[in-house]
Amino acid sequence: MEREINWEEVSDGRFYGMRDMVKAGCNGCQGCSDCCRGMGTSIVLDPLDVFRLTAGLDCSFDDLIKEEQVELNLAEGLVLPNLKMAGEEEQCSFLDEKGRCRVHALRPGMCRIFPLGRFYENRSFRYFIQVHECRKEPKTKVKVQKWIDTPDAKRNEAFITDWHYFLKDLSVKMEQQGEGFQKTVSMFLLKTFYQQPYERERDFYDQFYERLHEAQKLGETIGK
């Protein structure tokens, strides 16, 4: 979901595309796990994040909740899952005793792009570097696409855009609805996009858009 920020204060003043070089490389974060601690409820998971985790760990979404690796919280009027911070140091539940990520190959999209952020505008988005967020030095230049480490980059960006604006549009519509109705819609979203298992042998994006088209029909009825 969106954060209210002053873009000029948090960035280097530039936007980046997949083919651009950005100063984000940090030698594999050796000896550092600051970005995996104290993040509160900010690492919100999208359906692809949960698909990766459940397929890679051979578990269900409910298992992730039960094992207290993921939790549910309210984000802009919708109940959505996020990585759970645990313990006195409030560290990610997937961090091991050496401060290394136990699910690095399966890590969520927000973890993949850090310290990059997404600037949403005109039904699309661009990347920017959050210059104050990562304290690991020195940093080296790396191509954005390599840094994000996500196959099918164009389809992934289309998915991210469509999911973001679907939630944004839905959230705006629900502002005029009662609390009970908001809860009903949130439960529908959780069941449709997270709890209902995705077929692992089928393309994720095909399955996502099948569900999105059904959910958009619900969105069109809100406020009528």
Backbone as CSV, one residue per row, in Angstrom:
resi,resn,N_x,N_y,N_z,CA_x,CA_y,CA_z,C_x,C_y,C_z
1,MET,0.844,-1.190,0.000,0.000,0.000,0.000,0.883,1.244,0.000
2,GLU,0.263,2.397,-0.236,1.021,3.616,-0.388,1.438,4.225,0.949
3,ARG,2.579,4.927,0.928,3.015,5.728,2.061,3.062,7.188,1.628
4,GLU,2.728,8.080,2.546,2.839,9.499,2.264,4.268,9.936,2.570
5,ILE,5.030,10.283,1.541,6.424,10.674,1.723,6.732,11.899,0.875
6,ASN,7.795,12.608,1.239,8.332,13.672,0.405,9.409,13.033,-0.458
7,TRP,9.079,12.804,-1.718,9.967,12.051,-2.603,11.340,12.699,-2.705
8,GLU,11.394,14.010,-2.746,12.670,14.694,-2.905,13.579,14.501,-1.692
9,GLU,12.980,14.328,-0.509,13.780,14.167,0.702,14.321,12.748,0.872
10,VAL,13.635,11.754,0.332,14.026,10.361,0.570,14.795,9.744,-0.591
11,SER,14.864,10.432,-1.738,15.489,9.844,-2.923,16.681,10.687,-3.385
12,ASP,17.318,10.211,-4.460,18.402,10.987,-5.066,17.884,11.879,-6.192
13,GLY,16.560,11.966,-6.293,15.957,12.845,-7.295,15.772,12.219,-8.660
14,ARG,16.020,10.918,-8.769,15.908,10.242,-10.058,14.915,9.089,-9.997
15,PHE,14.344,8.771,-11.156,13.541,7.566,-11.305,14.343,6.566,-12.124
16,TYR,14.062,5.283,-11.894,14.823,4.230,-12.555,13.900,3.220,-13.222
17,GLY,14.348,2.713,-14.365,13.664,1.629,-15.051,14.465,0.349,-14.933
18,MET,13.940,-0.737,-15.459,14.560,-2.045,-15.322,15.978,-2.105,-15.899
19,ARG,16.252,-1.345,-16.947,17.559,-1.416,-17.607,18.587,-0.451,-17.012
20,ASP,18.150,0.379,-16.087,19.048,1.375,-15.508,19.950,0.776,-14.431
21,MET,21.091,1.425,-14.245,22.003,1.059,-13.166,21.689,1.917,-11.944
22,VAL,21.669,1.295,-10.778,21.366,2.020,-9.546,22.355,1.600,-8.464
23,LYS,22.723,2.523,-7.608,23.690,2.236,-6.555,22.973,1.587,-5.375
24,ALA,22.759,0.262,-5.479,22.016,-0.479,-4.455,22.742,-1.729,-3.982
25,GLY,23.771,-2.197,-4.721,24.490,-3.413,-4.342,25.200,-3.256,-3.008
26,CYS,25.125,-4.291,-2.173,25.695,-4.187,-0.820,26.416,-5.469,-0.400
27,ASN,27.061,-6.128,-1.367,27.871,-7.310,-1.054,27.089,-8.386,-0.313
28,GLY,25.877,-8.627,-0.771,25.078,-9.689,-0.176,24.652,-9.417,1.259
29,CYS,24.698,-8.155,1.679,24.277,-7.765,3.043,25.067,-8.501,4.126
30,GLN,26.297,-8.908,3.829,27.102,-9.647,4.795,27.231,-8.873,6.110
31,GLY,26.863,-9.542,7.210,26.987,-8.951,8.539,25.935,-7.918,8.873
32,CYS,24.919,-7.785,8.030,23.890,-6.762,8.266,22.504,-7.342,8.016
33,SER,21.579,-7.056,8.908,20.182,-7.454,8.719,19.251,-6.368,9.249
34,ASP,19.713,-5.131,9.208,18.927,-4.017,9.741,17.558,-3.907,9.090
35,CYS,17.488,-4.152,7.776,16.220,-3.982,7.082,15.236,-5.108,7.385
36,CYS,15.686,-6.119,8.131,14.818,-7.240,8.512,14.329,-7.098,9.953
37,ARG,14.557,-5.937,10.533,14.189,-5.709,11.933,13.400,-4.410,12.072
38,GLY,12.466,-4.428,13.009,11.728,-3.222,13.342,10.892,-2.638,12.228
39,MET,10.402,-3.486,11.336,9.626,-2.986,10.199,8.129,-2.920,10.489
40,GLY,7.740,-3.315,11.696,6.327,-3.244,12.056,5.463,-4.084,11.140
41,THR,4.412,-3.483,10.612,3.497,-4.193,9.709,3.674,-3.728,8.261
42,SER,4.823,-3.116,7.965,4.995,-2.449,6.672,5.276,-3.385,5.500
43,ILE,5.720,-4.630,5.768,6.019,-5.545,4.654,4.741,-6.288,4.284
44,VAL,3.863,-5.568,3.598,2.575,-6.130,3.179,2.810,-7.085,2.012
45,LEU,2.146,-8.228,2.059,2.350,-9.272,1.057,1.279,-9.235,-0.020
46,ASP,1.705,-9.356,-1.265,0.735,-9.471,-2.346,0.533,-10.955,-2.670
47,PRO,-0.412,-11.288,-3.537,-0.681,-12.706,-3.834,0.533,-13.468,-4.351
48,LEU,1.400,-12.835,-5.152,2.594,-13.524,-5.643,3.538,-13.862,-4.497
49,ASP,3.678,-12.970,-3.532,4.525,-13.240,-2.369,4.067,-14.505,-1.654
50,VAL,2.771,-14.609,-1.443,2.229,-15.768,-0.733,2.334,-17.026,-1.589
51,PHE,2.146,-16.895,-2.897,2.316,-18.047,-3.783,3.734,-18.584,-3.686
52,ARG,4.728,-17.693,-3.742,6.128,-18.119,-3.635,6.371,-18.849,-2.310
53,LEU,5.917,-18.256,-1.220,6.180,-18.836,0.099,5.495,-20.192,0.269
54,THR,4.231,-20.280,-0.096,3.507,-21.531,0.110,4.026,-22.638,-0.801
55,ALA,4.377,-22.284,-2.048,4.916,-23.297,-2.964,6.312,-23.714,-2.532
56,GLY,7.132,-22.754,-2.167,8.515,-23.062,-1.797,8.651,-23.780,-0.476
57,LEU,7.753,-23.486,0.465,7.797,-24.124,1.783,6.835,-25.307,1.883
58,ASP,6.099,-25.565,0.802,5.124,-26.653,0.758,4.151,-26.552,1.931
59,CYS,3.504,-25.412,2.031,2.559,-25.182,3.110,1.387,-24.367,2.574
60,SER,0.427,-24.092,3.433,-0.726,-23.285,3.059,-0.595,-21.887,3.662
61,PHE,-1.443,-20.990,3.197,-1.467,-19.648,3.761,-1.818,-19.706,5.247
62,ASP,-2.768,-20.560,5.597,-3.159,-20.701,7.003,-2.003,-21.229,7.848
63,ASP,-1.146,-22.052,7.253,0.039,-22.543,7.981,0.975,-21.385,8.322
64,LEU,1.147,-20.450,7.384,2.016,-19.296,7.625,1.487,-18.464,8.785
65,ILE,0.164,-18.349,8.861,-0.459,-17.624,9.976,-0.269,-18.398,11.275
66,LYS,-0.534,-19.703,11.224,-0.438,-20.554,12.410,0.978,-20.568,12.975
67,GLU,1.977,-20.582,12.105,3.375,-20.607,12.538,3.893,-19.221,12.918
68,GLU,3.005,-18.235,12.876,3.325,-16.851,13.244,4.481,-16.274,12.420
69,GLN,4.479,-16.641,11.150,5.440,-16.062,10.203,4.806,-14.905,9.450
70,VAL,3.492,-14.962,9.360,2.691,-13.942,8.686,1.527,-13.590,9.606
71,GLU,1.102,-12.337,9.581,-0.042,-11.912,10.376,-0.946,-11.028,9.534
72,LEU,-2.144,-10.752,10.033,-3.112,-9.928,9.323,-3.267,-8.594,10.032
73,ASN,-3.310,-7.532,9.245,-3.501,-6.202,9.797,-4.298,-5.340,8.830
74,LEU,-4.852,-4.258,9.372,-5.639,-3.342,8.562,-4.717,-2.383,7.816
75,ALA,-4.911,-2.265,6.501,-4.123,-1.345,5.674,-5.081,-0.606,4.748
76,GLU,-5.290,0.669,5.028,-6.171,1.509,4.224,-7.564,0.899,4.075
77,GLY,-8.101,0.431,5.195,-9.462,-0.079,5.207,-9.611,-1.520,4.790
78,LEU,-8.521,-2.200,4.431,-8.569,-3.592,4.009,-7.678,-4.437,4.906
79,VAL,-8.104,-5.632,5.213,-7.288,-6.557,5.992,-6.380,-7.313,5.039
80,LEU,-5.059,-7.135,5.210,-4.073,-7.749,4.326,-2.962,-8.398,5.152
81,PRO,-2.291,-9.404,4.592,-1.208,-10.073,5.329,0.109,-9.306,5.234
82,ASN,0.916,-9.436,6.270,2.268,-8.860,6.256,3.219,-9.798,6.981
83,LEU,4.512,-9.674,6.691,5.513,-10.436,7.424,5.456,-10.029,8.890
84,LYS,5.572,-11.000,9.770,5.489,-10.703,11.202,6.869,-10.476,11.795
85,MET,6.996,-9.389,12.529,8.197,-9.121,13.305,8.016,-9.756,14.686
86,ALA,9.039,-10.422,15.207,8.883,-11.168,16.457,10.067,-10.942,17.392
87,GLY,9.841,-11.205,18.684,10.907,-11.141,19.676,11.224,-9.727,20.132
88,GLU,12.146,-9.641,21.089,12.523,-8.345,21.636,13.133,-7.423,20.584
89,GLU,13.825,-7.985,19.612,14.453,-7.176,18.571,13.518,-6.901,17.397
90,GLU,12.296,-7.420,17.507,11.306,-7.229,16.442,11.892,-7.570,15.074
91,GLN,12.382,-8.790,14.958,12.990,-9.218,13.705,12.029,-10.071,12.901
92,CYS,12.248,-10.096,11.596,11.409,-10.902,10.718,11.439,-12.356,11.178
93,SER,10.288,-12.991,11.139,10.176,-14.380,11.597,10.968,-15.356,10.735
94,PHE,11.393,-14.927,9.560,12.185,-15.797,8.683,13.686,-15.556,8.821
95,LEU,14.078,-14.735,9.773,15.501,-14.468,9.991,16.084,-15.530,10.911
96,ASP,17.254,-16.098,10.550,17.843,-17.131,11.407,18.723,-16.509,12.489
97,GLU,19.348,-17.382,13.303,20.141,-16.902,14.440,21.387,-16.129,14.017
98,LYS,21.794,-16.288,12.768,22.962,-15.561,12.266,22.573,-14.277,11.526
99,GLY,21.292,-13.964,11.559,20.828,-12.766,10.883,20.714,-12.908,9.386
100,ARG,20.529,-14.134,8.914,20.389,-14.387,7.484,18.963,-14.848,7.180
101,CYS,18.490,-14.510,5.998,17.131,-14.857,5.592,17.041,-16.343,5.245
102,ARG,16.110,-17.038,5.882,15.939,-18.470,5.634,15.134,-18.750,4.361
103,VAL,14.513,-17.716,3.810,13.688,-17.913,2.613,14.099,-16.912,1.526
104,HIS,15.393,-16.662,1.418,15.855,-15.605,0.515,15.374,-15.803,-0.910
105,ALA,15.397,-17.023,-1.404,14.945,-17.282,-2.776,13.444,-17.043,-2.928
106,LEU,12.716,-17.064,-1.807,11.264,-16.909,-1.821,10.825,-15.548,-1.292
107,ARG,11.777,-14.664,-1.013,11.484,-13.415,-0.321,10.439,-12.572,-1.072
108,PRO,9.643,-11.820,-0.319,8.591,-10.991,-0.923,9.149,-9.897,-1.822
109,GLY,8.282,-9.348,-2.647,8.677,-8.309,-3.579,9.246,-7.075,-2.914
110,MET,8.696,-6.679,-1.776,9.198,-5.493,-1.084,10.617,-5.721,-0.582
111,CYS,10.938,-6.952,-0.215,12.298,-7.282,0.209,13.239,-7.299,-0.989
112,ARG,12.742,-7.776,-2.129,13.569,-7.873,-3.330,14.022,-6.501,-3.820
113,ILE,13.150,-5.512,-3.754,13.503,-4.218,-4.323,14.278,-3.328,-3.348
114,PHE,14.207,-3.584,-2.053,14.862,-2.718,-1.066,16.360,-2.597,-1.353
115,PRO,16.945,-1.380,-1.290,16.374,-0.115,-0.824,15.669,0.711,-1.897
116,LEU,15.261,0.089,-2.985,14.433,0.793,-3.950,13.009,0.886,-3.422
117,GLY,12.284,1.837,-3.922,10.870,1.971,-3.626,10.124,2.133,-4.932
118,ARG,8.806,2.135,-4.868,7.980,2.328,-6.062,7.215,3.636,-5.941
119,PHE,7.264,4.438,-6.982,6.528,5.694,-7.041,5.370,5.498,-8.006
120,TYR,4.142,5.457,-7.464,2.958,5.199,-8.274,2.367,6.505,-8.796
121,GLU,2.069,6.498,-10.112,1.540,7.698,-10.744,0.937,7.311,-12.086
122,ASN,-0.237,7.877,-12.404,-0.880,7.677,-13.714,-1.071,6.202,-14.044
123,ARG,-1.555,5.455,-13.087,-1.856,4.025,-13.261,-0.626,3.215,-13.643
124,SER,0.523,3.643,-13.177,1.776,2.926,-13.403,2.700,3.220,-12.227
125,PHE,3.957,2.793,-12.329,4.913,3.135,-11.286,6.323,3.141,-11.857
126,ARG,7.200,3.827,-11.132,8.623,3.847,-11.439,9.393,3.583,-10.149
127,TYR,10.636,3.124,-10.303,11.467,2.854,-9.130,12.270,4.088,-8.745
128,PHE,12.539,4.206,-7.445,13.461,5.228,-6.965,14.296,4.624,-5.845
129,ILE,15.450,5.227,-5.557,16.329,4.725,-4.511,16.061,5.487,-3.217
130,GLN,15.800,4.745,-2.138,15.585,5.348,-0.830,16.961,5.543,-0.182
131,VAL,17.475,6.746,-0.282,18.878,6.990,0.047,19.187,6.901,1.543
132,HIS,18.178,6.973,2.405,18.436,6.954,3.849,18.066,5.624,4.506
133,GLU,17.559,4.675,3.736,17.010,3.463,4.336,18.046,2.371,4.601
134,CYS,19.027,2.201,3.727,20.023,1.138,3.883,21.353,1.746,4.325
135,ARG,21.840,1.282,5.485,23.087,1.842,6.044,24.324,1.044,5.651
136,LYS,24.125,-0.032,4.897,25.246,-0.867,4.488,26.099,-0.137,3.440
137,GLU,27.394,-0.012,3.705,28.318,0.642,2.778,29.574,-0.207,2.613
138,PRO,30.299,-0.066,1.495,29.951,0.788,0.359,28.955,0.094,-0.555
139,LYS,28.237,0.866,-1.329,27.287,0.311,-2.282,27.878,0.355,-3.689
140,THR,27.498,-0.627,-4.486,27.962,-0.702,-5.866,26.775,-0.574,-6.811
141,LYS,27.061,-0.241,-8.065,25.997,-0.107,-9.044,25.582,-1.476,-9.584
142,VAL,24.305,-1.639,-9.766,23.758,-2.888,-10.282,22.545,-2.555,-11.133
143,LYS,22.297,-3.349,-12.167,21.126,-3.120,-13.002,19.861,-3.437,-12.192
144,VAL,18.867,-2.582,-12.313,17.631,-2.736,-11.538,17.029,-4.124,-11.724
145,GLN,16.956,-4.600,-12.962,16.341,-5.902,-13.216,17.097,-7.022,-12.503
146,LYS,18.413,-6.954,-12.490,19.202,-7.971,-11.796,18.993,-7.881,-10.290
147,TRP,18.925,-6.668,-9.776,18.762,-6.479,-8.339,17.431,-7.059,-7.856
148,ILE,16.368,-6.818,-8.611,15.039,-7.278,-8.201,14.916,-8.791,-8.318
149,ASP,15.663,-9.390,-9.242,15.750,-10.852,-9.304,14.381,-11.515,-9.400
150,THR,13.610,-11.078,-10.394,12.268,-11.625,-10.584,12.070,-12.001,-12.048
151,PRO,11.773,-13.266,-12.341,11.531,-13.678,-13.726,10.320,-12.959,-14.317
152,ASP,10.224,-12.951,-15.631,9.080,-12.346,-16.320,8.852,-10.913,-15.845
153,ALA,9.879,-10.087,-15.981,9.853,-8.739,-15.414,8.660,-7.914,-15.885
154,LYS,8.337,-7.969,-17.168,7.233,-7.157,-17.677,5.899,-7.618,-17.116
155,ARG,5.697,-8.919,-17.056,4.441,-9.432,-16.495,4.369,-9.120,-15.008
156,ASN,5.518,-9.175,-14.338,5.539,-8.877,-12.916,5.176,-7.416,-12.653
157,GLU,5.717,-6.508,-13.463,5.387,-5.096,-13.278,3.908,-4.835,-13.569
158,ALA,3.350,-5.521,-14.585,1.926,-5.370,-14.889,1.082,-5.882,-13.725
159,PHE,1.477,-7.007,-13.157,0.773,-7.569,-12.005,0.807,-6.609,-10.820
160,ILE,1.996,-6.082,-10.503,2.146,-5.155,-9.381,1.248,-3.935,-9.568
161,THR,1.243,-3.387,-10.780,0.418,-2.218,-11.080,-1.063,-2.531,-10.933
162,ASP,-1.502,-3.627,-11.524,-2.927,-3.979,-11.498,-3.403,-4.273,-10.077
163,TRP,-2.589,-4.964,-9.299,-2.964,-5.272,-7.918,-3.027,-4.003,-7.076
164,HIS,-2.030,-3.142,-7.226,-1.988,-1.901,-6.452,-3.217,-1.038,-6.718
165,TYR,-3.532,-0.819,-7.979,-4.635,0.081,-8.298,-5.996,-0.566,-8.061
166,PHE,-6.061,-1.882,-8.135,-7.303,-2.558,-7.745,-7.587,-2.305,-6.269
167,LEU,-6.583,-2.478,-5.415,-6.763,-2.239,-3.981,-7.039,-0.769,-3.700
168,LYS,-6.337,0.113,-4.383,-6.524,1.547,-4.169,-7.943,1.971,-4.532
169,ASP,-8.414,1.535,-5.694,-9.769,1.881,-6.124,-10.804,1.301,-5.166
170,LEU,-10.576,0.064,-4.743,-11.510,-0.588,-3.828,-11.533,0.126,-2.477
171,SER,-10.371,0.520,-2.004,-10.286,1.218,-0.721,-11.052,2.534,-0.748
172,VAL,-10.950,3.269,-1.853,-11.665,4.539,-1.983,-13.172,4.314,-1.949
173,LYS,-13.634,3.298,-2.656,-15.066,3.000,-2.675,-15.583,2.597,-1.302
174,MET,-14.753,1.885,-0.557,-15.202,1.360,0.727,-15.231,2.413,1.826
175,GLU,-14.642,3.575,1.570,-14.666,4.640,2.570,-16.089,5.067,2.897
176,GLN,-16.997,4.867,1.957,-18.385,5.271,2.150,-19.249,4.155,2.728
177,GLN,-18.640,3.005,2.980,-19.397,1.856,3.456,-19.195,1.654,4.959
178,GLY,-20.084,0.879,5.560,-20.003,0.608,6.987,-18.912,-0.390,7.316
179,GLU,-18.564,-0.478,8.612,-17.500,-1.372,9.058,-17.796,-2.824,8.737
180,GLY,-19.055,-3.227,8.889,-19.428,-4.613,8.606,-19.207,-4.976,7.160
181,PHE,-19.535,-4.050,6.262,-19.343,-4.305,4.837,-17.860,-4.390,4.503
182,GLN,-17.051,-3.512,5.109,-15.613,-3.532,4.875,-15.014,-4.864,5.311
183,LYS,-15.494,-5.382,6.423,-15.004,-6.671,6.902,-15.358,-7.786,5.919
184,THR,-16.574,-7.744,5.394,-17.016,-8.764,4.438,-16.136,-8.751,3.188
185,VAL,-15.846,-7.560,2.678,-15.009,-7.438,1.478,-13.595,-7.921,1.772
186,SER,-13.059,-7.571,2.941,-11.713,-8.003,3.303,-11.626,-9.524,3.379
187,MET,-12.629,-10.148,3.964,-12.629,-11.604,4.063,-12.712,-12.248,2.683
188,PHE,-13.475,-11.607,1.787,-13.561,-12.102,0.411,-12.203,-12.035,-0.273
189,LEU,-11.495,-10.919,-0.100,-10.181,-10.769,-0.710,-9.188,-11.782,-0.163
190,LEU,-9.200,-11.968,1.151,-8.282,-12.929,1.758,-8.535,-14.338,1.224
191,LYS,-9.791,-14.708,1.149,-10.115,-16.053,0.669,-9.771,-16.214,-0.803
192,THR,-10.110,-15.202,-1.613,-9.933,-15.295,-3.062,-8.470,-15.277,-3.487
193,PHE,-7.682,-14.375,-2.880,-6.316,-14.166,-3.357,-5.234,-14.810,-2.492
194,TYR,-5.576,-15.234,-1.280,-4.549,-15.758,-0.382,-4.844,-17.163,0.142
195,GLN,-6.029,-17.375,0.678,-6.324,-18.673,1.290,-6.574,-19.766,0.263
196,GLN,-7.261,-19.427,-0.810,-7.531,-20.415,-1.859,-6.224,-20.767,-2.560
197,PRO,-5.780,-22.017,-2.488,-4.468,-22.394,-3.051,-4.400,-22.164,-4.556
198,TYR,-3.220,-21.776,-5.010,-2.952,-21.682,-6.441,-2.384,-23.017,-6.910
199,GLU,-2.735,-23.404,-8.121,-2.201,-24.635,-8.683,-0.727,-24.411,-9.031
200,ARG,0.147,-25.187,-8.428,1.584,-24.949,-8.589,2.101,-25.288,-9.980
201,GLU,1.378,-26.155,-10.697,1.837,-26.531,-12.034,1.331,-25.559,-13.102
202,ARG,0.449,-24.642,-12.717,-0.072,-23.646,-13.650,0.617,-22.306,-13.451
203,ASP,0.597,-21.491,-14.495,1.181,-20.164,-14.428,0.459,-19.325,-13.371
204,PHE,1.222,-18.706,-12.481,0.615,-17.914,-11.410,-0.187,-16.756,-11.964
205,TYR,0.374,-16.012,-12.914,-0.282,-14.810,-13.399,-1.625,-15.123,-14.056
206,ASP,-1.714,-16.231,-14.791,-2.991,-16.625,-15.385,-4.045,-16.832,-14.296
207,GLN,-3.649,-17.518,-13.238,-4.589,-17.775,-12.150,-4.975,-16.496,-11.420
208,PHE,-3.998,-15.607,-11.220,-4.280,-14.344,-10.539,-5.315,-13.535,-11.302
209,TYR,-5.134,-13.406,-12.612,-6.048,-12.576,-13.390,-7.444,-13.187,-13.482
210,GLU,-7.543,-14.490,-13.428,-8.861,-15.127,-13.358,-9.585,-14.662,-12.096
211,ARG,-8.865,-14.646,-10.990,-9.453,-14.231,-9.715,-9.703,-12.725,-9.685
212,LEU,-8.779,-11.970,-10.272,-8.938,-10.516,-10.281,-10.190,-10.114,-11.048
213,HIS,-10.444,-10.738,-12.172,-11.615,-10.391,-12.969,-12.896,-10.650,-12.186
214,GLU,-12.934,-11.721,-11.418,-14.093,-12.001,-10.577,-14.227,-10.960,-9.468
215,ALA,-13.106,-10.599,-8.863,-13.136,-9.623,-7.775,-13.516,-8.239,-8.287
216,GLN,-13.126,-7.902,-9.513,-13.475,-6.598,-10.067,-14.983,-6.465,-10.258
217,LYS,-15.645,-7.575,-10.510,-17.103,-7.542,-10.617,-17.717,-7.112,-9.291
218,LEU,-17.134,-7.612,-8.176,-17.611,-7.203,-6.857,-17.358,-5.714,-6.652
219,GLY,-16.157,-5.270,-7.039,-15.809,-3.866,-6.877,-16.750,-2.946,-7.625
220,GLU,-17.217,-3.404,-8.795,-18.121,-2.569,-9.606,-19.482,-2.399,-8.949
221,THR,-19.854,-3.317,-8.073,-21.167,-3.236,-7.424,-21.153,-2.351,-6.186
222,ILE,-19.979,-2.063,-5.637,-19.881,-1.269,-4.415,-20.259,0.182,-4.706
223,GLY,-21.138,0.691,-3.905,-21.544,2.089,-4.050,-22.720,2.292,-4.987
224,LYS,-23.187,1.218,-5.641,-24.332,1.357,-6.546,-25.638,1.309,-5.747
